[in-house]
Amino acid sequence: MNRLAYPALEIDQKKLLNNVAEIVNLCKTNGIEVAGVVKGVNGEMGVVDSFVAGGVRQIASSRIDQLKNSKLKHQNIETLLLRLPMLSELEGVAAWTDISLNSEKQTLVALNGVCENLGKTHGVILMMDLGDLREGDFNDQDLIDLAIFVEKELKYIKLEGVGTNLGCYGAIKPTPVNLGKLCDTAKTIEGHIGRSLRIISGGATSSLPLLLEGNMPDRVNHLRIGEGILLNMDLPELWGVNFDNLHQDVFTLKAQIIEIKTKPSYPVGEIFIDAFGHTPEYQDRGIRKRAILGIGKQDFAMEDKLAPRDGEAFIVGSSSDHLIVDIEDCSGNYQVGDVMDFDIFYGPMLHLCTCPHVQKAIVNPIGE
Ligand SMILES: *Cc1c(COP(=O)(O)O)cnc(C)c1O
């Protein structure tokens, strides 16, 4: 890599490979296949490569272009479309994805037609809503009817299995009870169609604690994992669930200091409205030394989901293009031009990876 321009997002490929292999092995021991989810990193090929090198055979995303690029580079993988297909993108779905998540009969019928024209068969996982209230059939009988319809009526659609999504919109925790309902419904469908389903997909990173506790229902044999492999921040920091041997610093956000000054920490004058139409609350900590860095909300969206690696520094606030960091208590002697490193949570990762102003750099490459 050439000299870094800033802001930069470094991806340590060796650490990532370690995380992939750890989760793939944990899942394998429990009879579970991992789909490696790359939507949070804009389908970054260095991440796709690490997933494949770590033993993942299915790459998953909500966006077809990311799956297309993954497939062009790694012909042997299976591509899984995570977002229910739009009627406007069915050609792309049929051409570049092997399997998609679905819940609408109308879409499935249209997709069957597109596949017939292309002379292709496409796999589907039908989604069941277990209470999180995002996608999927809420009543199990609706899901059973849809599964029978796909199996009997749609010649170019292969019913690969059923799945669910939890811990997203409704923040609902995966449990043996709600995932057990998914397994029971799968069993009923298998009774009707007279064969077993290949995939019972029991959720995302938020389903991993069930594995650690040994409480995952037996029939679940597939998980779609992004955050838990890429960042491993949510389960340890928000759920209090810790994994041995997983890195939390695969990603490093690097931003450069453009000003260092000592100023009051409480704004001076009449507090009115900030750049985003809000009236924030400010804490008066007295006179403090702070650094301004050349990065802002346009790049990372949420400053409260960034954490300085220097534990003596803390983030004060940000605007579109500026990040203000309190460095009063830092033992290091920061200068203008120095670069500060940050850990990131999922929200900033998503934004940083799609932001053209942020340079992406692979460090510690695994080699082809
Ligand atoms: C994003 C997504 C995932 C992956 O979620 P993580 O929390 O990153 O593991 C899995 N399934 C679906 C349907 C998704 O949209």
PDBQT file of the ligand as one rigid body, heavy atoms in Angstrom, charges set to zero:
ROOT
HETATM    1  C1  LIG A 401     -27.580  -8.116   7.960  1.00  0.00    +0.000 C 
HETATM    2  C2  LIG A 401     -28.225  -9.419   8.031  1.00  0.00    +0.000 A 
HETATM    3  C3  LIG A 401     -27.574 -10.474   8.674  1.00  0.00    +0.000 A 
HETATM    4  C4  LIG A 401     -26.231 -10.337   9.350  1.00  0.00    +0.000 C 
HETATM    5  O1  LIG A 401     -26.338  -9.677  10.595  1.00  0.00    +0.000 OA
HETATM    6  P1  LIG A 401     -25.095  -9.552  11.580  1.00  0.00    +0.000 P 
HETATM    7  O2  LIG A 401     -25.683  -8.964  12.802  1.00  0.00    +0.000 OA
HETATM    8  O3  LIG A 401     -24.103  -8.645  10.917  1.00  0.00    +0.000 OA
HETATM    9  O4  LIG A 401     -24.525 -10.904  11.811  1.00  0.00    +0.000 OA
HETATM   10  C5  LIG A 401     -28.207 -11.707   8.663  1.00  0.00    +0.000 A 
HETATM   11  N1  LIG A 401     -29.410 -11.871   8.082  1.00  0.00    +0.000 NA
HETATM   12  C6  LIG A 401     -30.066 -10.874   7.468  1.00  0.00    +0.000 A 
HETATM   13  C7  LIG A 401     -31.386 -11.142   6.838  1.00  0.00    +0.000 C 
HETATM   14  C8  LIG A 401     -29.503  -9.612   7.411  1.00  0.00    +0.000 A 
HETATM   15  O5  LIG A 401     -30.165  -8.631   6.796  1.00  0.00    +0.000 OA
ENDROOT
TORSDOF 0
